[in-house]
Amino acid sequence: MMLSCEQASKLLSEAQERPLKLTERAGLTMHLAMCQGCREFGRQVSSLRDLIRRSEDHDDTQGK
Ligand SMILES: [Zn+2]
């Protein structure tokens, strides 16, 4: 199974919202092993997620 860059970046975004299926994760891992562009994109997406998570943590403490 080979993903296109388009499919790979879509999965990288979706991985922030839902757990990926095993087949999706396997395909994505294989694609990232070969494609530096998507690895970079994945790094950007996960640093974005860290920022979001940090602000959610903040909201959570304020709520309690
Ligand atoms: Zn790619």
N, CA, C, O and the ligand as a Tripos MOL2 file, in Angstrom:
@<TRIPOS>MOLECULE
protein
  257   255    65     0     0
PROTEIN
NO_CHARGES

@<TRIPOS>ATOM
      1 N           0.8490   -1.2070    0.0000 N.3       1 MET1
      2 CA          0.0000    0.0000    0.0000 C.3       1 MET1
      3 C           0.8780    1.2490    0.0000 C.2       1 MET1
      4 O           1.6530    1.4700    0.9310 O.2       1 MET1
      5 N           0.7540    2.0570   -1.0400 N.am      2 MET2
      6 CA          1.5090    3.3110   -1.1130 C.3       2 MET2
      7 C           0.5580    4.5010   -1.0960 C.2       2 MET2
      8 O          -0.3800    4.5750   -1.8890 O.2       2 MET2
      9 N           0.8070    5.4050   -0.2040 N.am      3 LEU3
     10 CA         -0.0190    6.6070   -0.1310 C.3       3 LEU3
     11 C           0.5740    7.6890   -1.0240 C.2       3 LEU3
     12 O           1.7880    7.7510   -1.2160 O.2       3 LEU3
     13 N          -0.2840    8.5340   -1.5620 N.am      4 SER4
     14 CA          0.2060    9.7520   -2.2040 C.3       4 SER4
     15 C           0.4910   10.7740   -1.1020 C.2       4 SER4
     16 O           0.0610   10.6040    0.0390 O.2       4 SER4
     17 N           1.2190   11.8330   -1.4530 N.am      5 CYS5
     18 CA          1.4910   12.8810   -0.4660 C.3       5 CYS5
     19 C           0.1840   13.4870    0.0290 C.2       5 CYS5
     20 O           0.0660   13.8610    1.1960 O.2       5 CYS5
     21 N          -0.7800   13.5780   -0.8530 N.am      6 GLU6
     22 CA         -2.0690   14.1450   -0.4720 C.3       6 GLU6
     23 C          -2.7440   13.2850    0.5940 C.2       6 GLU6
     24 O          -3.2500   13.7950    1.5930 O.2       6 GLU6
     25 N          -2.7420   11.9810    0.3630 N.am      7 GLN7
     26 CA         -3.3470   11.0670    1.3380 C.3       7 GLN7
     27 C          -2.5770   11.0910    2.6560 C.2       7 GLN7
     28 O          -3.1670   11.0740    3.7360 O.2       7 GLN7
     29 N          -1.2520   11.1300    2.5480 N.am      8 ALA8
     30 CA         -0.4260   11.1210    3.7490 C.3       8 ALA8
     31 C          -0.6700   12.3690    4.5910 C.2       8 ALA8
     32 O          -0.7760   12.2770    5.8140 O.2       8 ALA8
     33 N          -0.7610   13.5340    3.9500 N.am      9 SER9
     34 CA         -0.9600   14.7560    4.7460 C.3       9 SER9
     35 C          -2.3670   14.7910    5.3320 C.2       9 SER9
     36 O          -2.5760   15.3380    6.4150 O.2       9 SER9
     37 N          -3.3310   14.2080    4.6210 N.am     10 LYS10
     38 CA         -4.6880   14.1200    5.1550 C.3      10 LYS10
     39 C          -4.6960   13.2430    6.4120 C.2      10 LYS10
     40 O          -5.3320   13.5790    7.4110 O.2      10 LYS10
     41 N          -3.9860   12.1240    6.3470 N.am     11 LEU11
     42 CA         -3.9190   11.2410    7.5070 C.3      11 LEU11
     43 C          -3.2060   11.9160    8.6740 C.2      11 LEU11
     44 O          -3.6040   11.7480    9.8270 O.2      11 LEU11
     45 N          -2.1490   12.6830    8.3790 N.am     12 LEU12
     46 CA         -1.4360   13.3760    9.4430 C.3      12 LEU12
     47 C          -2.3630   14.3460   10.1710 C.2      12 LEU12
     48 O          -2.2980   14.4770   11.3940 O.2      12 LEU12
     49 N          -3.2210   15.0200    9.4190 N.am     13 SER13
     50 CA         -4.1760   15.9350   10.0470 C.3      13 SER13
     51 C          -5.2350   15.1620   10.8210 C.2      13 SER13
     52 O          -5.5850   15.5290   11.9420 O.2      13 SER13
     53 N          -5.7400   14.0950   10.2210 N.am     14 GLU14
     54 CA         -6.7910   13.3240   10.8860 C.3      14 GLU14
     55 C          -6.2890   12.6520   12.1500 C.2      14 GLU14
     56 O          -7.0550   12.4210   13.0860 O.2      14 GLU14
     57 N          -4.9920   12.3350   12.1760 N.am     15 ALA15
     58 CA         -4.4220   11.6740   13.3550 C.3      15 ALA15
     59 C          -4.5180   12.5590   14.5980 C.2      15 ALA15
     60 O          -4.4270   12.0700   15.7240 O.2      15 ALA15
     61 N          -4.7030   13.8710   14.3830 N.am     16 GLN16
     62 CA         -4.8480   14.7720   15.5250 C.3      16 GLN16
     63 C          -6.2540   14.6780   16.1260 C.2      16 GLN16
     64 O          -6.4680   15.0590   17.2770 O.2      16 GLN16
     65 N          -7.1850   14.1820   15.3620 N.am     17 GLU17
     66 CA         -8.5820   14.1840   15.8000 C.3      17 GLU17
     67 C          -9.1010   12.8020   16.1570 C.2      17 GLU17
     68 O         -10.0320   12.6700   16.9520 O.2      17 GLU17
     69 N          -8.5020   11.7720   15.5710 N.am     18 ARG18
     70 CA         -8.9800   10.4190   15.8310 C.3      18 ARG18
     71 C          -7.8110    9.4540   15.7600 C.2      18 ARG18
     72 O          -6.8170    9.7350   15.0890 O.2      18 ARG18
     73 N          -7.9150    8.3120   16.4460 N.am     19 PRO19
     74 CA         -6.8550    7.3160   16.3070 C.3      19 PRO19
     75 C          -6.8840    6.7200   14.9140 C.2      19 PRO19
     76 O          -7.9550    6.3930   14.4030 O.2      19 PRO19
     77 N          -5.7170    6.5730   14.2890 N.am     20 LEU20
     78 CA         -5.6670    5.9810   12.9640 C.3      20 LEU20
     79 C          -5.7980    4.4690   13.0540 C.2      20 LEU20
     80 O          -5.3740    3.8400   14.0240 O.2      20 LEU20
     81 N          -6.4040    3.9020   12.0000 N.am     21 LYS21
     82 CA         -6.4420    2.4450   11.9140 C.3      21 LYS21
     83 C          -5.0310    1.9260   11.6910 C.2      21 LYS21
     84 O          -4.1490    2.6450   11.2230 O.2      21 LYS21
     85 N          -4.8420    0.6680   12.0360 N.am     22 LEU22
     86 CA         -3.5140    0.0630   11.8970 C.3      22 LEU22
     87 C          -3.0120    0.1620   10.4580 C.2      22 LEU22
     88 O          -1.8390    0.4580   10.2320 O.2      22 LEU22
     89 N          -3.8870   -0.0820    9.4870 N.am     23 THR23
     90 CA         -3.4770   -0.0220    8.0740 C.3      23 THR23
     91 C          -3.1200    1.4030    7.6720 C.2      23 THR23
     92 O          -2.1860    1.6220    6.9000 O.2      23 THR23
     93 N          -3.8620    2.3620    8.1940 N.am     24 GLU24
     94 CA         -3.5690    3.7690    7.8840 C.3      24 GLU24
     95 C          -2.2140    4.1620    8.4600 C.2      24 GLU24
     96 O          -1.4080    4.8190    7.8010 O.2      24 GLU24
     97 N          -1.9780    3.7440    9.7110 N.am     25 ARG25
     98 CA         -0.7200    4.1010   10.3610 C.3      25 ARG25
     99 C           0.4570    3.4340    9.6540 C.2      25 ARG25
    100 O           1.5190    4.0370    9.5010 O.2      25 ARG25
    101 N           0.2640    2.1970    9.2280 N.am     26 ALA26
    102 CA          1.3300    1.4770    8.5230 C.3      26 ALA26
    103 C           1.6520    2.1770    7.2020 C.2      26 ALA26
    104 O           2.8210    2.3630    6.8620 O.2      26 ALA26
    105 N           0.6230    2.5570    6.4690 N.am     27 GLY27
    106 CA          0.8340    3.2350    5.1990 C.3      27 GLY27
    107 C           1.5150    4.5700    5.3950 C.2      27 GLY27
    108 O           2.4080    4.9470    4.6350 O.2      27 GLY27
    109 N           1.0840    5.2820    6.4230 N.am     28 LEU28
    110 CA          1.6560    6.5920    6.7170 C.3      28 LEU28
    111 C           3.1260    6.4690    7.1180 C.2      28 LEU28
    112 O           3.9690    7.2340    6.6510 O.2      28 LEU28
    113 N           3.4230    5.5120    7.9760 N.am     29 THR29
    114 CA          4.8050    5.2970    8.4070 C.3      29 THR29
    115 C           5.7090    5.0000    7.2180 C.2      29 THR29
    116 O           6.8230    5.5140    7.1230 O.2      29 THR29
    117 N           5.2030    4.1480    6.2990 N.am     30 MET30
    118 CA          5.9900    3.8240    5.1090 C.3      30 MET30
    119 C           6.2100    5.0520    4.2410 C.2      30 MET30
    120 O           7.3050    5.2780    3.7250 O.2      30 MET30
    121 N           5.1610    5.8380    4.0900 N.am     31 HIS31
    122 CA          5.2920    7.0430    3.2720 C.3      31 HIS31
    123 C           6.2950    8.0170    3.9010 C.2      31 HIS31
    124 O           7.1420    8.5780    3.2060 O.2      31 HIS31
    125 N           6.1930    8.2100    5.2070 N.am     32 LEU32
    126 CA          7.0820    9.1560    5.8890 C.3      32 LEU32
    127 C           8.5310    8.7050    5.8240 C.2      32 LEU32
    128 O           9.4440    9.5300    5.8110 O.2      32 LEU32
    129 N           8.7420    7.3880    5.7840 N.am     33 ALA33
    130 CA         10.1140    6.8740    5.6950 C.3      33 ALA33
    131 C          10.7700    7.2960    4.3830 C.2      33 ALA33
    132 O          11.9930    7.4060    4.2980 O.2      33 ALA33
    133 N           9.9520    7.5310    3.3690 N.am     34 MET34
    134 CA         10.5000    7.8450    2.0420 C.3      34 MET34
    135 C          10.3370    9.3040    1.6400 C.2      34 MET34
    136 O          10.9970    9.7640    0.7090 O.2      34 MET34
    137 N           9.4780   10.0300    2.3200 N.am     35 CYS35
    138 CA          9.1120   11.3540    1.8390 C.3      35 CYS35
    139 C           9.4360   12.4120    2.8850 C.2      35 CYS35
    140 O           8.7540   12.5140    3.9050 O.2      35 CYS35
    141 N          10.4690   13.1910    2.6330 N.am     36 GLN36
    142 CA         10.8930   14.1970    3.6080 C.3      36 GLN36
    143 C           9.8650   15.3150    3.7360 C.2      36 GLN36
    144 O           9.6700   15.8670    4.8190 O.2      36 GLN36
    145 N           9.2100   15.6430    2.6260 N.am     37 GLY37
    146 CA          8.2160   16.7160    2.6550 C.3      37 GLY37
    147 C           7.1080   16.4210    3.6540 C.2      37 GLY37
    148 O           6.7070   17.3020    4.4160 O.2      37 GLY37
    149 N           6.6140   15.1990    3.6560 N.am     38 CYS38
    150 CA          5.5370   14.8340    4.5650 C.3      38 CYS38
    151 C           6.0420   14.6840    5.9940 C.2      38 CYS38
    152 O           5.2970   14.9200    6.9450 O.2      38 CYS38
    153 N           7.3080   14.2900    6.1500 N.am     39 ARG39
    154 CA          7.8780   14.2600    7.5130 C.3      39 ARG39
    155 C           7.8710   15.6660    8.1030 C.2      39 ARG39
    156 O           7.5040   15.8570    9.2630 O.2      39 ARG39
    157 N           8.2810   16.6540    7.2960 N.am     40 GLU40
    158 CA          8.2650   18.0440    7.7430 C.3      40 GLU40
    159 C           6.8510   18.4750    8.1100 C.2      40 GLU40
    160 O           6.6200   19.1210    9.1320 O.2      40 GLU40
    161 N           5.9170   18.1020    7.2490 N.am     41 PHE41
    162 CA          4.5240   18.4560    7.5090 C.3      41 PHE41
    163 C           4.0580   17.8340    8.8190 C.2      41 PHE41
    164 O           3.3760   18.4840    9.6110 O.2      41 PHE41
    165 N           4.4240   16.5850    9.0440 N.am     42 GLY42
    166 CA          4.0450   15.8990   10.2760 C.3      42 GLY42
    167 C           4.6010   16.5960   11.5080 C.2      42 GLY42
    168 O           3.9420   16.6840   12.5430 O.2      42 GLY42
    169 N           5.8330   17.0900   11.3730 N.am     43 ARG43
    170 CA          6.4350   17.8080   12.4990 C.3      43 ARG43
    171 C           5.6460   19.0780   12.8000 C.2      43 ARG43
    172 O           5.3890   19.4010   13.9600 O.2      43 ARG43
    173 N           5.2660   19.7920   11.7430 N.am     44 GLN44
    174 CA          4.4960   21.0250   11.9420 C.3      44 GLN44
    175 C           3.1490   20.7300   12.5860 C.2      44 GLN44
    176 O           2.7130   21.4360   13.4950 O.2      44 GLN44
    177 N           2.4920   19.6730   12.1010 N.am     45 VAL45
    178 CA          1.1800   19.3150   12.6410 C.3      45 VAL45
    179 C           1.2860   18.9500   14.1130 C.2      45 VAL45
    180 O           0.4320   19.3410   14.9100 O.2      45 VAL45
    181 N           2.3240   18.2060   14.4860 N.am     46 SER46
    182 CA          2.3780   17.7910   15.8830 C.3      46 SER46
    183 C           2.8050   18.9310   16.7940 C.2      46 SER46
    184 O           2.4320   18.9360   17.9670 O.2      46 SER46
    185 N           3.5810   19.9060   16.2940 N.am     47 SER47
    186 CA          3.8780   21.0390   17.1690 C.3      47 SER47
    187 C           2.6350   21.9080   17.3260 C.2      47 SER47
    188 O           2.4340   22.5350   18.3660 O.2      47 SER47
    189 N           1.8100   21.9410   16.2940 N.am     48 LEU48
    190 CA          0.5330   22.6460   16.4010 C.3      48 LEU48
    191 C          -0.3440   21.9810   17.4550 C.2      48 LEU48
    192 O          -0.9910   22.6550   18.2560 O.2      48 LEU48
    193 N          -0.3580   20.6540   17.4440 N.am     49 ARG49
    194 CA         -1.1660   19.9330   18.4220 C.3      49 ARG49
    195 C          -0.6830   20.2260   19.8410 C.2      49 ARG49
    196 O          -1.4960   20.3660   20.7550 O.2      49 ARG49
    197 N           0.6360   20.3180   20.0330 N.am     50 ASP50
    198 CA          1.1670   20.6470   21.3520 C.3      50 ASP50
    199 C           0.6580   22.0000   21.8200 C.2      50 ASP50
    200 O           0.3140   22.1710   22.9890 O.2      50 ASP50
    201 N           0.6110   22.9650   20.8990 N.am     51 LEU51
    202 CA          0.1120   24.2900   21.2510 C.3      51 LEU51
    203 C          -1.3560   24.2110   21.6630 C.2      51 LEU51
    204 O          -1.7680   24.8040   22.6600 O.2      51 LEU51
    205 N          -2.1360   23.4690   20.8810 N.am     52 ILE52
    206 CA         -3.5570   23.3320   21.1910 C.3      52 ILE52
    207 C          -3.7340   22.6460   22.5380 C.2      52 ILE52
    208 O          -4.5450   23.0700   23.3610 O.2      52 ILE52
    209 N          -2.9660   21.5780   22.7560 N.am     53 ARG53
    210 CA         -3.1140   20.8410   24.0020 C.3      53 ARG53
    211 C          -2.7750   21.7380   25.1910 C.2      53 ARG53
    212 O          -3.4340   21.6830   26.2300 O.2      53 ARG53
    213 N          -1.7420   22.5640   25.0270 N.am     54 ARG54
    214 CA         -1.3500   23.4520   26.1150 C.3      54 ARG54
    215 C          -2.4890   24.4240   26.4540 C.2      54 ARG54
    216 O          -2.7590   24.6810   27.6270 O.2      54 ARG54
    217 N          -3.1490   24.9590   25.4310 N.am     55 SER55
    218 CA         -4.2290   25.8960   25.7200 C.3      55 SER55
    219 C          -5.4430   25.1710   26.3060 C.2      55 SER55
    220 O          -6.1780   25.7450   27.1100 O.2      55 SER55
    221 N          -5.6560   23.9140   25.9080 N.am     56 GLU56
    222 CA         -6.7490   23.1410   26.5070 C.3      56 GLU56
    223 C          -6.4780   22.8730   27.9790 C.2      56 GLU56
    224 O          -7.3790   22.9640   28.8130 O.2      56 GLU56
    225 N          -5.2180   22.5400   28.2950 N.am     57 ASP57
    226 CA         -4.8480   22.3150   29.6930 C.3      57 ASP57
    227 C          -5.1390   23.5600   30.5110 C.2      57 ASP57
    228 O          -5.6310   23.4870   31.6370 O.2      57 ASP57
    229 N          -4.8270   24.6970   29.9240 N.am     58 HIS58
    230 CA         -5.0410   25.9600   30.6030 C.3      58 HIS58
    231 C          -6.5490   26.1600   30.8930 C.2      58 HIS58
    232 O          -6.9460   26.4960   32.0080 O.2      58 HIS58
    233 N          -7.3590   25.9410   29.8560 N.am     59 ASP59
    234 CA         -8.8070   26.0660   30.0290 C.3      59 ASP59
    235 C          -9.3140   25.1170   31.1020 C.2      59 ASP59
    236 O         -10.1980   25.4580   31.8880 O.2      59 ASP59
    237 N          -8.7360   23.9180   31.1200 N.am     60 ASP60
    238 CA         -9.2000   22.9010   32.0410 C.3      60 ASP60
    239 C          -8.9680   23.3290   33.4930 C.2      60 ASP60
    240 O          -9.8520   23.1630   34.3340 O.2      60 ASP60
    241 N          -7.7920   23.8750   33.7910 N.am     61 THR61
    242 CA         -7.5110   24.2950   35.1630 C.3      61 THR61
    243 C          -8.4170   25.4520   35.5700 C.2      61 THR61
    244 O          -8.8340   25.5680   36.7220 O.2      61 THR61
    245 N          -8.7090   26.3050   34.5880 N.am     62 GLN62
    246 CA         -9.6030   27.4270   34.9100 C.3      62 GLN62
    247 C         -11.0230   26.9410   35.1970 C.2      62 GLN62
    248 O         -11.7290   27.5010   36.0360 O.2      62 GLN62
    249 N         -11.4260   25.8920   34.4870 N.am     63 GLY63
    250 CA        -12.7660   25.3460   34.6760 C.3      63 GLY63
    251 C         -12.9720   24.7420   36.0470 C.2      63 GLY63
    252 O         -14.0890   24.7180   36.5640 O.2      63 GLY63
    253 N         -11.8710   24.2440   36.6450 N.am     64 LYS64
    254 CA        -11.9860   23.6090   37.9680 C.3      64 LYS64
    255 C         -11.5820   24.5630   39.0770 C.2      64 LYS64
    256 O         -11.6180   24.1950   40.2510 O.2      64 LYS64
    257 ZN          4.7980   12.7010    0.8490 Zn       65 ZN65
@<TRIPOS>BOND
     1     1     2 1
     2     2     3 1
     3     3     4 2
     4     3     5 am
     5     5     6 1
     6     6     7 1
     7     7     8 2
     8     7     9 am
     9     9    10 1
    10    10    11 1
    11    11    12 2
    12    11    13 am
    13    13    14 1
    14    14    15 1
    15    15    16 2
    16    15    17 am
    17    17    18 1
    18    18    19 1
    19    19    20 2
    20    19    21 am
    21    21    22 1
    22    22    23 1
    23    23    24 2
    24    23    25 am
    25    25    26 1
    26    26    27 1
    27    27    28 2
    28    27    29 am
    29    29    30 1
    30    30    31 1
    31    31    32 2
    32    31    33 am
    33    33    34 1
    34    34    35 1
    35    35    36 2
    36    35    37 am
    37    37    38 1
    38    38    39 1
    39    39    40 2
    40    39    41 am
    41    41    42 1
    42    42    43 1
    43    43    44 2
    44    43    45 am
    45    45    46 1
    46    46    47 1
    47    47    48 2
    48    47    49 am
    49    49    50 1
    50    50    51 1
    51    51    52 2
    52    51    53 am
    53    53    54 1
    54    54    55 1
    55    55    56 2
    56    55    57 am
    57    57    58 1
    58    58    59 1
    59    59    60 2
    60    59    61 am
    61    61    62 1
    62    62    63 1
    63    63    64 2
    64    63    65 am
    65    65    66 1
    66    66    67 1
    67    67    68 2
    68    67    69 am
    69    69    70 1
    70    70    71 1
    71    71    72 2
    72    71    73 am
    73    73    74 1
    74    74    75 1
    75    75    76 2
    76    75    77 am
    77    77    78 1
    78    78    79 1
    79    79    80 2
    80    79    81 am
    81    81    82 1
    82    82    83 1
    83    83    84 2
    84    83    85 am
    85    85    86 1
    86    86    87 1
    87    87    88 2
    88    87    89 am
    89    89    90 1
    90    90    91 1
    91    91    92 2
    92    91    93 am
    93    93    94 1
    94    94    95 1
    95    95    96 2
    96    95    97 am
    97    97    98 1
    98    98    99 1
    99    99   100 2
   100    99   101 am
   101   101   102 1
   102   102   103 1
   103   103   104 2
   104   103   105 am
   105   105   106 1
   106   106   107 1
   107   107   108 2
   108   107   109 am
   109   109   110 1
   110   110   111 1
   111   111   112 2
   112   111   113 am
   113   113   114 1
   114   114   115 1
   115   115   116 2
   116   115   117 am
   117   117   118 1
   118   118   119 1
   119   119   120 2
   120   119   121 am
   121   121   122 1
   122   122   123 1
   123   123   124 2
   124   123   125 am
   125   125   126 1
   126   126   127 1
   127   127   128 2
   128   127   129 am
   129   129   130 1
   130   130   131 1
   131   131   132 2
   132   131   133 am
   133   133   134 1
   134   134   135 1
   135   135   136 2
   136   135   137 am
   137   137   138 1
   138   138   139 1
   139   139   140 2
   140   139   141 am
   141   141   142 1
   142   142   143 1
   143   143   144 2
   144   143   145 am
   145   145   146 1
   146   146   147 1
   147   147   148 2
   148   147   149 am
   149   149   150 1
   150   150   151 1
   151   151   152 2
   152   151   153 am
   153   153   154 1
   154   154   155 1
   155   155   156 2
   156   155   157 am
   157   157   158 1
   158   158   159 1
   159   159   160 2
   160   159   161 am
   161   161   162 1
   162   162   163 1
   163   163   164 2
   164   163   165 am
   165   165   166 1
   166   166   167 1
   167   167   168 2
   168   167   169 am
   169   169   170 1
   170   170   171 1
   171   171   172 2
   172   171   173 am
   173   173   174 1
   174   174   175 1
   175   175   176 2
   176   175   177 am
   177   177   178 1
   178   178   179 1
   179   179   180 2
   180   179   181 am
   181   181   182 1
   182   182   183 1
   183   183   184 2
   184   183   185 am
   185   185   186 1
   186   186   187 1
   187   187   188 2
   188   187   189 am
   189   189   190 1
   190   190   191 1
   191   191   192 2
   192   191   193 am
   193   193   194 1
   194   194   195 1
   195   195   196 2
   196   195   197 am
   197   197   198 1
   198   198   199 1
   199   199   200 2
   200   199   201 am
   201   201   202 1
   202   202   203 1
   203   203   204 2
   204   203   205 am
   205   205   206 1
   206   206   207 1
   207   207   208 2
   208   207   209 am
   209   209   210 1
   210   210   211 1
   211   211   212 2
   212   211   213 am
   213   213   214 1
   214   214   215 1
   215   215   216 2
   216   215   217 am
   217   217   218 1
   218   218   219 1
   219   219   220 2
   220   219   221 am
   221   221   222 1
   222   222   223 1
   223   223   224 2
   224   223   225 am
   225   225   226 1
   226   226   227 1
   227   227   228 2
   228   227   229 am
   229   229   230 1
   230   230   231 1
   231   231   232 2
   232   231   233 am
   233   233   234 1
   234   234   235 1
   235   235   236 2
   236   235   237 am
   237   237   238 1
   238   238   239 1
   239   239   240 2
   240   239   241 am
   241   241   242 1
   242   242   243 1
   243   243   244 2
   244   243   245 am
   245   245   246 1
   246   246   247 1
   247   247   248 2
   248   247   249 am
   249   249   250 1
   250   250   251 1
   251   251   252 2
   252   251   253 am
   253   253   254 1
   254   254   255 1
   255   255   256 2
@<TRIPOS>SUBSTRUCTURE
     1 MET1         2 RESIDUE 1 A MET
     2 MET2         6 RESIDUE 1 A MET
     3 LEU3        10 RESIDUE 1 A LEU
     4 SER4        14 RESIDUE 1 A SER
     5 CYS5        18 RESIDUE 1 A CYS
     6 GLU6        22 RESIDUE 1 A GLU
     7 GLN7        26 RESIDUE 1 A GLN
     8 ALA8        30 RESIDUE 1 A ALA
     9 SER9        34 RESIDUE 1 A SER
    10 LYS10       38 RESIDUE 1 A LYS
    11 LEU11       42 RESIDUE 1 A LEU
    12 LEU12       46 RESIDUE 1 A LEU
    13 SER13       50 RESIDUE 1 A SER
    14 GLU14       54 RESIDUE 1 A GLU
    15 ALA15       58 RESIDUE 1 A ALA
    16 GLN16       62 RESIDUE 1 A GLN
    17 GLU17       66 RESIDUE 1 A GLU
    18 ARG18       70 RESIDUE 1 A ARG
    19 PRO19       74 RESIDUE 1 A PRO
    20 LEU20       78 RESIDUE 1 A LEU
    21 LYS21       82 RESIDUE 1 A LYS
    22 LEU22       86 RESIDUE 1 A LEU
    23 THR23       90 RESIDUE 1 A THR
    24 GLU24       94 RESIDUE 1 A GLU
    25 ARG25       98 RESIDUE 1 A ARG
    26 ALA26      102 RESIDUE 1 A ALA
    27 GLY27      106 RESIDUE 1 A GLY
    28 LEU28      110 RESIDUE 1 A LEU
    29 THR29      114 RESIDUE 1 A THR
    30 MET30      118 RESIDUE 1 A MET
    31 HIS31      122 RESIDUE 1 A HIS
    32 LEU32      126 RESIDUE 1 A LEU
    33 ALA33      130 RESIDUE 1 A ALA
    34 MET34      134 RESIDUE 1 A MET
    35 CYS35      138 RESIDUE 1 A CYS
    36 GLN36      142 RESIDUE 1 A GLN
    37 GLY37      146 RESIDUE 1 A GLY
    38 CYS38      150 RESIDUE 1 A CYS
    39 ARG39      154 RESIDUE 1 A ARG
    40 GLU40      158 RESIDUE 1 A GLU
    41 PHE41      162 RESIDUE 1 A PHE
    42 GLY42      166 RESIDUE 1 A GLY
    43 ARG43      170 RESIDUE 1 A ARG
    44 GLN44      174 RESIDUE 1 A GLN
    45 VAL45      178 RESIDUE 1 A VAL
    46 SER46      182 RESIDUE 1 A SER
    47 SER47      186 RESIDUE 1 A SER
    48 LEU48      190 RESIDUE 1 A LEU
    49 ARG49      194 RESIDUE 1 A ARG
    50 ASP50      198 RESIDUE 1 A ASP
    51 LEU51      202 RESIDUE 1 A LEU
    52 ILE52      206 RESIDUE 1 A ILE
    53 ARG53      210 RESIDUE 1 A ARG
    54 ARG54      214 RESIDUE 1 A ARG
    55 SER55      218 RESIDUE 1 A SER
    56 GLU56      222 RESIDUE 1 A GLU
    57 ASP57      226 RESIDUE 1 A ASP
    58 HIS58      230 RESIDUE 1 A HIS
    59 ASP59      234 RESIDUE 1 A ASP
    60 ASP60      238 RESIDUE 1 A ASP
    61 THR61      242 RESIDUE 1 A THR
    62 GLN62      246 RESIDUE 1 A GLN
    63 GLY63      250 RESIDUE 1 A GLY
    64 LYS64      254 RESIDUE 1 A LYS
    65 ZN65       257 GROUP 0 **** ****
